[in-house]
């Protein structure tokens, strides 16, 4: 299929080159050369119209829309070409301007511009910054480029030609509108091809379409120039763009989307930089030319001054939009970073702090205790018989129950407490205060988690066992009674809270047990049960 497309492309291009060479070679008589020229343009325009319309029926969405718009534009262009050929090849009259052909020719950019804008809708950046914002940026970039190109043309040739050419408002409008519409199309194609908004999948059809539009625009501009200077005929070779443009547009309609190829970071950076700097580089060139002209001639054309101010205002507005876009992107990046940071430190199911966040908070609490000796307590909360819920009703029901119990746990502890999901059905609570106040909080936790829980449409009975370890007891026990030289550490506190929690489990569940140093208690237990939920007995 790829080989067929390549052969088709080369065949079409070969025919186009052959026709252009034949019409402009001088081998034919002037009348025969004009006839070949007109027939080639009519056939090319009608073919492009038919191909765009026919291929649109096999597509949908944006692919269908831009082909329909180009079919309408080429139909208008072909209609204008029909009247143009009729004047030249049948009536043999001088170059008419303005004429009814101009109406058909001006229909082409009316439909070609929205066809190009339709392709923008396939850009990934459309989702990133919004379609309206993206179109505004494209439009402003296009207007800056169009205004700059028009100023360059006006200062170098078009201005003098128009001032010395045919008079009358309609003639002036025709002379000006052709280069304006051509510049609009060229600017849009240029921005779409070099900018980051060009999508890799449509690169090939966009290239054919852009080349076709540029070829038509070049011949259009040359036509406007000849009309402005009062030329009675247009050289056949000057119609090369009119002959080549429609077949290239037909090839664009026949070309399918390619497989996407990701762009490297360097390619993306170069594309972004080029698209950002292009309007301002053009402004710099304009400023240089206008300055040189002012120094040589001594004054500036009013059209140049007005358009120069307009272009500068548009560039300023474009810069403001760029700053707003960058600010919006920075906010999105900041929000994404905050979200990642939150997800890295919170459990996705319960929204409690996760093990990583607990480790950081725990280390900070131990370090603070070493400096201030402010009383702190660690609690390890383990749900009783929770595995039976998962085994009997499934993990989704268990997850719903965990969410419900998490809400109860939050309500049972003070706002200043740090609560984390330690793993599975285990939770940790860090409290600042004496051990007696911590025991009161632990009792509330047992009461809150020992009532019936709701897991979907079922009601299950669960409980909780709590192990309590005091920072002060962990440090003073070994030092005071010679039971070892183990310093205060996260590992020591966790081991003590875990031992107290399992002692609560062994004693019948639904209990609060405070760790006591093994040197102060008698075997077999080195923990003291200070509370039991009687409903578990």
TORSETOR-630713 format. One line per 2 residues: number of its first residue (from 1); their letters; for each residue x, y, z of C-alpha. Coordinates in steps of 0.02 Angstrom, whole numbers, always signed. Example, Ala and Ser with C-alpha at 12.3 -4.5 7.8 and 13.67 -1.06 7.14 Angstrom:
BEGIN
1 = AS = +615 -225 +390  +684 -53 +357
END
This chain:
BEGIN
1 = XX = +0 +0 +0  +143 +118 +41
3 = XX = +226 +80 -127  +62 +112 -216
5 = XX = +44 +282 -131  +223 +326 -176
7 = XX = +197 +278 -359  +35 +376 -364
9 = XX = +119 +528 -292  +264 +523 -413
11 = XX = +145 +495 -559  +40 +647 -514
13 = XX = +193 +756 -486  +268 +696 -650
15 = XX = +110 +741 -747  +105 +912 -663
17 = XX = +287 +949 -705  +261 +890 -884
19 = XX = +108 +1003 -909  +197 +1154 -834
21 = XX = +349 +1121 -943  +242 +1101 -1099
23 = XX = +140 +1258 -1068  +291 +1367 -1030
25 = XX = +417 +1290 -1148  +376 +1401 -1297
27 = XX = +355 +1250 -1409  +170 +1288 -1427
29 = XX = +93 +1443 -1500  +39 +1574 -1373
31 = XX = -144 +1531 -1397  -113 +1343 -1382
33 = XX = -4 +1371 -1230  -143 +1472 -1146
35 = XX = -270 +1338 -1191  -163 +1199 -1115
37 = XX = -138 +1308 -962  -324 +1340 -939
39 = XX = -375 +1159 -970  -244 +1097 -845
41 = XX = -309 +1216 -712  -491 +1170 -743
43 = XX = -455 +984 -742  -347 +1000 -586
45 = XX = -478 +1103 -494  -622 +988 -540
47 = XX = -519 +834 -495  -470 +906 -326
49 = XX = -651 +950 -291  -711 +775 -335
51 = XX = -571 +687 -239  -599 +790 -82
53 = XX = -786 +758 -88  -767 +572 -127
55 = XX = -638 +539 +9  -742 +634 +138
57 = XX = -878 +502 +123  -756 +369 +187
59 = XX = -707 +467 +342  -792 +543 +492
61 = XX = -761 +680 +619  -618 +800 +585
63 = XX = -552 +697 +439  -719 +714 +353
65 = XX = -742 +897 +397  -581 +965 +324
67 = XX = -606 +868 +162  -782 +937 +140
69 = XX = -722 +1114 +172  -581 +1093 +46
71 = XX = -704 +1022 -80  -812 +1177 -62
73 = XX = -660 +1290 -75  -595 +1202 -229
75 = XX = -769 +1207 -307  -771 +1396 -287
77 = XX = -594 +1409 -356  -640 +1299 -506
79 = XX = -792 +1406 -539  -684 +1562 -540
81 = XX = -560 +1474 -652  -701 +1430 -773
83 = XX = -745 +1613 -798  -561 +1659 -807
85 = XX = -529 +1528 -943  -685 +1584 -1034
87 = XX = -620 +1763 -1042  -445 +1710 -1094
89 = XX = -471 +1562 -1209  -642 +1596 -1283
91 = XX = -670 +1784 -1281  -486 +1828 -1300
93 = XX = -507 +1988 -1202  -379 +2076 -1092
95 = XX = -356 +2022 -914  -519 +2072 -826
97 = XX = -509 +2150 -654  -618 +2152 -559
99 = XX = -724 +2015 -635  -848 +1881 -587
101 = XX = -701 +1761 -576  -641 +1851 -420
103 = XX = -796 +1793 -325  -751 +1611 -353
105 = XX = -569 +1638 -313  -610 +1724 -148
107 = XX = -721 +1576 -99  -565 +1469 -88
109 = XX = -483 +1549 +66  -654 +1565 +149
111 = XX = -663 +1375 +158  -477 +1335 +163
113 = XX = -448 +1430 +326  -577 +1332 +428
115 = XX = -513 +1172 +346  -341 +1208 +419
117 = XX = -416 +1254 +587  -507 +1088 +588
119 = XX = -340 +999 +585  -290 +1094 +742
121 = XX = -426 +1001 +836  -320 +844 +826
123 = XX = -179 +923 +926  -135 +851 +1098
125 = XX = -111 +1028 +1162  -295 +1059 +1129
127 = XX = -335 +956 +1282  -194 +1035 +1382
129 = XX = -237 +1219 +1361  -411 +1214 +1284
131 = XX = -471 +1231 +1104  -525 +1414 +1117
133 = XX = -358 +1467 +1190  -264 +1365 +1060
135 = XX = -361 +1442 +916  -333 +1616 +988
137 = XX = -146 +1585 +995  -144 +1516 +817
139 = XX = -248 +1662 +755  -138 +1792 +838
141 = XX = +20 +1708 +772  -58 +1702 +600
143 = XX = -110 +1885 +605  +64 +1938 +661
145 = XX = +143 +1840 +519  +14 +1901 +393
147 = XX = +34 +2081 +447  +223 +2067 +440
149 = XX = +224 +1989 +268  +101 +2118 +205
151 = XX = +208 +2260 +271  +360 +2185 +187
153 = XX = +267 +2168 +22  +193 +2342 +36
155 = XX = +359 +2427 +74  +454 +2334 -62
157 = XX = +333 +2328 -209  +147 +2320 -180
159 = XX = +127 +2494 -106  +206 +2582 -252
161 = XX = +112 +2473 -376  -57 +2505 -297
163 = XX = -28 +2692 -286  +21 +2702 -469
165 = XX = -98 +2569 -533  -285 +2571 -572
167 = XX = -389 +2687 -467  -556 +2656 -386
169 = XX = -605 +2574 -221  -651 +2407 -298
171 = XX = -489 +2392 -394  -391 +2440 -238
173 = XX = -487 +2311 -135  -453 +2173 -261
175 = XX = -269 +2218 -269  -254 +2212 -80
177 = XX = -365 +2064 -38  -272 +1938 -145
179 = XX = -106 +1955 -53  -195 +1966 +115
181 = XX = -288 +1801 +90  -131 +1721 +19
183 = XX = -28 +1777 +168  -160 +1709 +287
185 = XX = -150 +1537 +209  +41 +1538 +200
187 = XX = +55 +1596 +380  -65 +1461 +443
189 = XX = +25 +1324 +348  +194 +1386 +411
191 = XX = +137 +1392 +593  +55 +1222 +585
193 = XX = +204 +1137 +503  +343 +1206 +614
195 = XX = +243 +1229 +774  +218 +1102 +914
197 = XX = +35 +1088 +867  +73 +990 +708
199 = XX = +23 +811 +739  +136 +672 +677
201 = XX = -10 +567 +617  -66 +701 +492
203 = XX = +106 +762 +444  +98 +687 +268
205 = XX = -76 +750 +217  -36 +917 +298
207 = XX = +123 +930 +194  +29 +898 +31
209 = XX = -110 +1017 +82  +12 +1151 +136
211 = XX = +114 +1138 -25  -45 +1149 -128
213 = XX = -105 +1304 -35  +66 +1387 -48
215 = XX = +76 +1353 -236  -96 +1429 -263
217 = XX = -52 +1577 -152  +109 +1613 -246
219 = XX = +21 +1620 -414  -119 +1721 -334
221 = XX = +4 +1849 -269  +88 +1860 -439
223 = XX = -83 +1883 -520  -123 +2025 -399
225 = XX = +42 +2108 -441  +10 +2098 -628
227 = XX = -165 +2166 -605  -101 +2309 -499
229 = XX = +24 +2363 -632  -110 +2352 -767
231 = XX = -41 +2201 -861  -152 +2140 -1003
233 = XX = -103 +1957 -988  -23 +1837 -868
235 = XX = +129 +1736 -923  +94 +1551 -936
237 = XX = +239 +1505 -822  +163 +1616 -687
239 = XX = +15 +1495 -681  +127 +1353 -621
241 = XX = +54 +1370 -446  -123 +1361 -513
243 = XX = -79 +1203 -609  +15 +1116 -466
245 = XX = -93 +1171 -319  -255 +1072 -351
247 = XX = -167 +904 -383  -69 +924 -220
249 = XX = -231 +957 -127  -305 +801 -207
251 = XX = -155 +701 -146  -183 +769 +29
253 = XX = -362 +707 +26  -306 +536 -34
255 = XX = -172 +519 +101  -222 +428 +260
257 = XX = -163 +460 +435  +5 +382 +477
259 = XX = +53 +287 +633  +99 +408 +772
261 = XX = +284 +431 +806  +328 +512 +971
263 = XX = +438 +665 +963  +598 +673 +1065
265 = XX = +620 +804 +1199  +748 +895 +1089
267 = XX = +630 +897 +939  +489 +963 +1048
269 = XX = +602 +1098 +1121  +660 +1155 +949
271 = XX = +481 +1158 +885  +420 +1258 +1034
273 = XX = +564 +1381 +1019  +539 +1407 +831
275 = XX = +351 +1431 +849  +377 +1554 +991
277 = XX = +513 +1658 +907  +446 +1662 +728
279 = XX = +326 +1811 +749  +457 +1912 +843
281 = XX = +595 +1875 +717  +478 +1935 +581
283 = XX = +442 +2095 +680  +630 +2124 +695
285 = XX = +650 +2106 +507  +505 +2225 +476
287 = XX = +576 +2354 +596  +744 +2346 +507
289 = XX = +669 +2367 +333  +552 +2507 +386
291 = XX = +695 +2598 +474  +806 +2586 +321
293 = XX = +664 +2646 +210  +628 +2793 +326
295 = XX = +811 +2844 +322  +821 +2831 +132
297 = XX = +650 +2901 +81  +627 +3018 +228
299 = XX = +447 +2972 +269  +337 +2820 +298
301 = XX = +178 +2765 +212  +22 +2783 +321
303 = XX = -23 +2602 +284  +146 +2545 +352
305 = XX = +127 +2648 +510  -49 +2586 +546
307 = XX = -10 +2404 +509  +152 +2416 +609
309 = XX = +58 +2475 +762  -73 +2338 +738
311 = XX = +61 +2204 +723  +148 +2265 +881
313 = XX = -17 +2264 +977  -54 +2088 +915
315 = XX = +120 +2031 +966  +94 +2107 +1139
317 = XX = -73 +2017 +1158  +12 +1857 +1100
319 = XX = +145 +1880 +1232  +13 +1906 +1366
321 = XX = -74 +1746 +1312  +93 +1656 +1317
323 = XX = +122 +1715 +1495  -54 +1662 +1544
325 = XX = -27 +1493 +1460  +138 +1468 +1550
327 = XX = +57 +1517 +1715  -84 +1393 +1684
329 = XX = +41 +1256 +1641  +142 +1295 +1797
331 = XX = -16 +1284 +1901  -57 +1116 +1822
333 = XX = +119 +1054 +1856  +110 +1117 +2035
335 = XX = -60 +1035 +2059  +7 +872 +1985
337 = XX = +157 +879 +2100  +45 +910 +2250
339 = XX = -64 +764 +2197  +88 +650 +2178
341 = XX = +155 +708 +2346  -13 +676 +2426
343 = XX = -28 +503 +2347  +149 +461 +2401
345 = XX = +104 +494 +2583  -78 +437 +2592
347 = XX = -167 +272 +2580  -275 +270 +2422
349 = XX = -419 +177 +2506  -440 +262 +2675
351 = XX = -354 +428 +2633  -257 +410 +2796
353 = XX = -69 +437 +2803  +24 +284 +2738
355 = XX = +174 +192 +2808  +300 +310 +2726
357 = XX = +214 +464 +2800  +204 +379 +2970
359 = XX = +390 +339 +2968  +431 +522 +2934
361 = XX = +312 +585 +3069  +371 +453 +3192
363 = XX = +555 +498 +3168  +514 +681 +3191
365 = XX = +415 +644 +3350  +561 +543 +3424
367 = XX = +684 +681 +3381  +570 +811 +3460
369 = XX = +552 +705 +3617  +741 +691 +3637
371 = XX = +754 +881 +3639  +597 +933 +3735
373 = XX = +554 +778 +3840  +372 +816 +3799
375 = XX = +269 +660 +3837  +213 +563 +3684
377 = XX = +124 +399 +3656  +117 +274 +3513
379 = XX = -37 +165 +3487  -48 +14 +3374
381 = XX = -229 -27 +3329  -271 -196 +3252
383 = XX = -446 -246 +3197  -513 -407 +3271
385 = XX = -583 -543 +3158  -568 -434 +3003
387 = XX = -498 -576 +2899  -664 -666 +2917
389 = XX = -752 -520 +2832  -639 -534 +2680
391 = XX = -654 -724 +2676  -843 -726 +2695
393 = XX = -899 -572 +2597  -750 -533 +2485
395 = XX = -620 -396 +2479  -736 -261 +2406
397 = XX = -846 -278 +2561  -691 -275 +2669
399 = XX = -632 -115 +2585  -800 -31 +2616
401 = XX = -792 -84 +2798  -616 -14 +2815
403 = XX = -674 +154 +2748  -818 +158 +2872
405 = XX = -707 +109 +3019  -578 +239 +2968
407 = XX = -709 +375 +2986  -750 +311 +3161
409 = XX = -566 +307 +3206  -544 +488 +3153
411 = XX = -691 +540 +3263  -622 +445 +3413
413 = XX = -452 +531 +3419  -410 +715 +3449
415 = XX = -379 +825 +3298  -197 +844 +3349
417 = XX = -168 +655 +3339  -75 +584 +3189
419 = XX = -168 +432 +3120  -96 +318 +2986
421 = XX = -140 +154 +2904  +7 +45 +2952
423 = XX = -39 -96 +2835  -187 -211 +2803
425 = XX = -305 -192 +2952  -177 -109 +3066
427 = XX = -173 +76 +3111  -53 +184 +3210
429 = XX = -94 +337 +3315  +34 +462 +3380
431 = XX = -23 +568 +3528  +61 +706 +3626
433 = XX = +18 +697 +3811  +31 +585 +3966
435 = XX = -6 +401 +3961  -169 +419 +4060
437 = XX = -245 +533 +3928  -186 +414 +3793
439 = XX = -275 +269 +3879  -437 +368 +3878
441 = XX = -417 +396 +3691  -377 +211 +3666
443 = XX = -537 +164 +3757  -637 +276 +3641
445 = XX = -554 +192 +3492  -602 +18 +3555
447 = XX = -781 +73 +3587  -794 +157 +3416
449 = XX = -724 +9 +3319  -808 -129 +3418
451 = XX = -986 -89 +3362  -1066 -163 +3208
453 = XX = -992 -107 +3043  -1079 -86 +2878
455 = XX = -1002 -167 +2723  -1120 -138 +2579
457 = XX = -1288 -219 +2616  -1220 -326 +2757
459 = XX = -1188 -287 +2939  -1039 -368 +3022
461 = XX = -973 -366 +3199  -790 -318 +3219
463 = XX = -679 -258 +3359  -509 -184 +3392
465 = XX = -361 -220 +3504  -246 -76 +3551
467 = XX = -66 -84 +3609  +3 +73 +3692
469 = XX = +186 +119 +3714  +251 +277 +3798
471 = XX = +406 +365 +3734  +462 +399 +3913
473 = XX = +439 +221 +3973  +534 +154 +3824
475 = XX = +685 +261 +3865  +685 +255 +4055
477 = XX = +646 +71 +4081  +809 -1 +4017
479 = XX = +916 +139 +4090  +837 +134 +4263
481 = XX = +826 -52 +4290  +976 -115 +4194
483 = XX = +876 -219 +4071  +987 -170 +3927
485 = XX = +1066 -21 +3843  +948 -9 +3694
487 = XX = +918 +177 +3657  +751 +255 +3614
489 = XX = +713 +219 +3432  +569 +191 +3312
491 = XX = +608 +6 +3311  +600 -4 +3502
493 = XX = +434 +88 +3514  +354 -12 +3375
495 = XX = +411 -175 +3452  +340 -125 +3621
497 = XX = +173 -67 +3549  +163 -225 +3444
499 = XX = +198 -334 +3597  +62 -245 +3695
501 = XX = -62 -261 +3552  -31 -449 +3534
503 = XX = -48 -468 +3722  -219 -385 +3704
505 = XX = -261 -511 +3568  -209 -657 +3676
507 = XX = -309 -593 +3823  -472 -604 +3729
509 = XX = -472 -459 +3603  -563 -294 +3617
511 = XX = -438 -232 +3747  -317 -89 +3778
513 = XX = -147 -146 +3843  -8 -29 +3898
515 = XX = +169 -92 +3880  +267 -108 +4042
517 = XX = +452 -145 +4045  +483 -330 +4071
519 = XX = +592 -289 +4223  +441 -216 +4313
521 = XX = +319 -356 +4280  +314 -541 +4316
523 = XX = +311 -675 +4183  +224 -726 +4079
525 = XX = +154 -555 +4035  +253 -395 +4022
527 = XX = +101 -289 +3978  -45 -226 +4079
529 = XX = -225 -232 +4020  -308 -69 +4073
531 = XX = -472 -86 +3979  -579 -222 +3901
533 = XX = -733 -210 +3794  -855 -318 +3892
535 = XX = -956 -356 +3737  -812 -468 +3683
537 = X = -826 -580 +3836
END
